[in-house]
Amino acid sequence: RDYLIKDTIAEWNKSSGLQKLLEHDISFSSPEVALNSYRRMQEESYFDDFLGIKRLKIFFKDPFNAWTISELSHIIILVLLIAFLFLIPYIWILPIYSSKKYFKLKTSDANNLIKVDWSLKHFWLISFMYLLCQLLLVLIFYYEDYINFIFDISYSSAIEETLESEIVSANTIIVFCILLLLCTLLLLNRQRLKFVLNSNIRYLRIITLSIAFVIFNAIILKILGSFVNLTEAPSLIETLSIREELKSLISQYGLALSVLIAAVAVPFYEEIIFRGIILSSTEKHVGFKWANGIQATLFAIVHFNLNLFIFYFIFGLVTGYAVKRTNGLLTGIAFHAVNNFLVLLAIYYISKLTLQI
C-alpha cells in the first residue's frame, strides 16, 4: 500500500495510481480507508466511477458509512441508465405492435400460428434482459476500462491487458451465457417448455437433418468467402454463436466446459429467444414471413460481425422455418447444437495441431 500511495504523488497519470490504490483498499483495507481513497480519487476526476460501482463495493463492506451528494449522484445516473435500457425496446416493439394499423400487413390465421403463448410483452422483457446482461458484463469485467476510455481519465499498460485478456474473455462468455440462460428460464412455464422440447419428426431424422444443416452452412460460408475476405479458420470460429471468445474459453477451461457452453447452453437459450419468443410474438402481428425475417435479422445483428451478417441471417431463417414445420424448437436446437459442436471440435483440434507445429 505504501508503494501505491507513492504512485499517487506523481503528476503524470495520477488517476491511474489512485485507481490502483482504491482497488487495493477495497480488497484489503478497512471501509473507512477505502472510502477515503475513493474520495481522493473523486477529487481528481468526478467521472471516475461515473456509475457508482466502486462506491457500491465500499457500501457492501460497510453500509453505515455516510454518502455525499456527489456519491449519490453516481447511483442516480446508474438507475437512470437502467431505466433507459428498459425503454430502448420501444424502438423495435412499437413498430411491430402498430404494423396492422399503419402497414396493413397480412397476418396468419389464428389456427396457423405457432402454438405457444409468448407475446410482445415477453419480447420486450427479453430485449431488456439482454441489454441488462450486456451492461452487467461491462460493469463486472470492463467497467474501469470503459470509463477511462470514454472520459479519457488514465492510461493502462498494454502488457497487463495482454496477460489478462484471455481469462477475462473466457469468464465474460461464461457469465454472459449463465445470465442469459437464467433470463430465458424465467420466461418458461410448463406449456412453453413442452413447445421447446417438441418436434413432429423422429429423432433420427433430426440428427440427419442437423448434419445436412452443417454441410449447408459450410457451403454458405464457402460462397460467402468469395465475396468477403475470410480465411478458413476465422470463418469456422465466427460460425459459433459466442465468436472469438470461444478460443479463450477452450484454452482456459478445456473442451468439456466449452461444449457445455457452446453446444448446449447457447443453442438452448438462443433458439428460445429468437425462434421462440421473438418469432412467435411477432408472428401474431406481422405474419410468419415478416416475423421470420425480423428474428433472423436480430439474430445476425447480435453476433456483431458484418462480414458474416448474411450467414447468420440465413441460419436464422432456416431454423425459424424449422420451428414452423415441426411445431416446436427441438429441431432448431438440434441444428444449432450439432453445428456448434462440430465446429467446436474443429477449432479444438486445429488449435492442438497449431501448437504442435
Secondary structure in CASP SS format (residue, H / E / C, confidence):
PFRMAT SS
TARGET T0000
AUTHOR 0000-0000-0000
METHOD secondary structure of the structure
MODEL  1
R C 1.00
D H 1.00
Y H 1.00
L H 1.00
I H 1.00
K H 1.00
D H 1.00
T C 1.00
I C 1.00
A C 1.00
E C 1.00
W C 1.00
N C 1.00
K H 1.00
S H 1.00
S H 1.00
G H 1.00
L H 1.00
Q H 1.00
K H 1.00
L H 1.00
L H 1.00
E H 1.00
H H 1.00
D H 1.00
I H 1.00
S H 1.00
F H 1.00
S C 1.00
S C 1.00
P H 1.00
E H 1.00
V H 1.00
A H 1.00
L H 1.00
N H 1.00
S H 1.00
Y H 1.00
R H 1.00
R H 1.00
M H 1.00
Q H 1.00
E H 1.00
E H 1.00
S C 1.00
Y C 1.00
F C 1.00
D C 1.00
D C 1.00
F C 1.00
L C 1.00
G C 1.00
I H 1.00
K H 1.00
R H 1.00
L H 1.00
K H 1.00
I H 1.00
F H 1.00
F H 1.00
K H 1.00
D C 1.00
P C 1.00
F C 1.00
N C 1.00
A C 1.00
W C 1.00
T C 1.00
I H 1.00
S H 1.00
E H 1.00
L H 1.00
S H 1.00
H H 1.00
I H 1.00
I H 1.00
I H 1.00
L H 1.00
V H 1.00
L H 1.00
L H 1.00
I H 1.00
A H 1.00
F H 1.00
L H 1.00
F H 1.00
L H 1.00
I C 1.00
P C 1.00
Y H 1.00
I H 1.00
W H 1.00
I H 1.00
L H 1.00
P H 1.00
I H 1.00
Y H 1.00
S C 1.00
S H 1.00
K H 1.00
K H 1.00
Y H 1.00
F H 1.00
K C 1.00
L C 1.00
K C 1.00
T C 1.00
S C 1.00
D C 1.00
A H 1.00
N H 1.00
N H 1.00
L C 1.00
I C 1.00
K C 1.00
V C 1.00
D C 1.00
W C 1.00
S C 1.00
L H 1.00
K H 1.00
H H 1.00
F H 1.00
W H 1.00
L H 1.00
I H 1.00
S H 1.00
F H 1.00
M H 1.00
Y H 1.00
L H 1.00
L H 1.00
C H 1.00
Q H 1.00
L H 1.00
L H 1.00
L H 1.00
V H 1.00
L H 1.00
I H 1.00
F H 1.00
Y H 1.00
Y H 1.00
E H 1.00
D H 1.00
Y H 1.00
I H 1.00
N H 1.00
F H 1.00
I H 1.00
F H 1.00
D C 1.00
I C 1.00
S C 1.00
Y C 1.00
S C 1.00
S C 1.00
A H 1.00
I H 1.00
E H 1.00
E H 1.00
T H 1.00
L H 1.00
E H 1.00
S H 1.00
E H 1.00
I H 1.00
V H 1.00
S H 1.00
A H 1.00
N H 1.00
T H 1.00
I H 1.00
I H 1.00
V H 1.00
F H 1.00
C H 1.00
I H 1.00
L H 1.00
L H 1.00
L H 1.00
L H 1.00
C H 1.00
T H 1.00
L H 1.00
L H 1.00
L C 1.00
L C 1.00
N C 1.00
R H 1.00
Q H 1.00
R H 1.00
L H 1.00
K H 1.00
F H 1.00
V H 1.00
L C 1.00
N C 1.00
S C 1.00
N C 1.00
I C 1.00
R C 1.00
Y H 1.00
L H 1.00
R H 1.00
I H 1.00
I H 1.00
T H 1.00
L H 1.00
S H 1.00
I H 1.00
A H 1.00
F H 1.00
V H 1.00
I H 1.00
F H 1.00
N H 1.00
A H 1.00
I H 1.00
I H 1.00
L H 1.00
K H 1.00
I H 1.00
L H 1.00
G C 1.00
S C 1.00
F C 1.00
V C 1.00
N C 1.00
L C 1.00
T C 1.00
E H 1.00
A H 1.00
P H 1.00
S H 1.00
L H 1.00
I H 1.00
E H 1.00
T C 1.00
L C 1.00
S C 1.00
I C 1.00
R C 1.00
E C 1.00
E H 1.00
L H 1.00
K H 1.00
S H 1.00
L H 1.00
I H 1.00
S H 1.00
Q H 1.00
Y H 1.00
G H 1.00
L H 1.00
A H 1.00
L H 1.00
S H 1.00
V H 1.00
L H 1.00
I H 1.00
A H 1.00
A H 1.00
V H 1.00
A H 1.00
V H 1.00
P H 1.00
F H 1.00
Y H 1.00
E H 1.00
E H 1.00
I H 1.00
I H 1.00
F H 1.00
R H 1.00
G H 1.00
I H 1.00
I H 1.00
L H 1.00
S H 1.00
S H 1.00
T H 1.00
E H 1.00
K H 1.00
H H 1.00
V H 1.00
G C 1.00
F H 1.00
K H 1.00
W H 1.00
A H 1.00
N H 1.00
G H 1.00
I H 1.00
Q H 1.00
A H 1.00
T H 1.00
L H 1.00
F H 1.00
A H 1.00
I H 1.00
V C 1.00
H C 1.00
F C 1.00
N C 1.00
L C 1.00
N C 1.00
L C 1.00
F H 1.00
I H 1.00
F H 1.00
Y H 1.00
F H 1.00
I H 1.00
F H 1.00
G H 1.00
L H 1.00
V H 1.00
T H 1.00
G H 1.00
Y H 1.00
A H 1.00
V H 1.00
K H 1.00
R H 1.00
T H 1.00
N C 1.00
G C 1.00
L C 1.00
L H 1.00
T H 1.00
G H 1.00
I H 1.00
A H 1.00
F H 1.00
H H 1.00
A H 1.00
V H 1.00
N H 1.00
N H 1.00
F H 1.00
L H 1.00
V H 1.00
L H 1.00
L H 1.00
A H 1.00
I H 1.00
Y H 1.00
Y H 1.00
I H 1.00
S H 1.00
K H 1.00
L H 1.00
T H 1.00
L H 1.00
Q H 1.00
I C 1.00
END
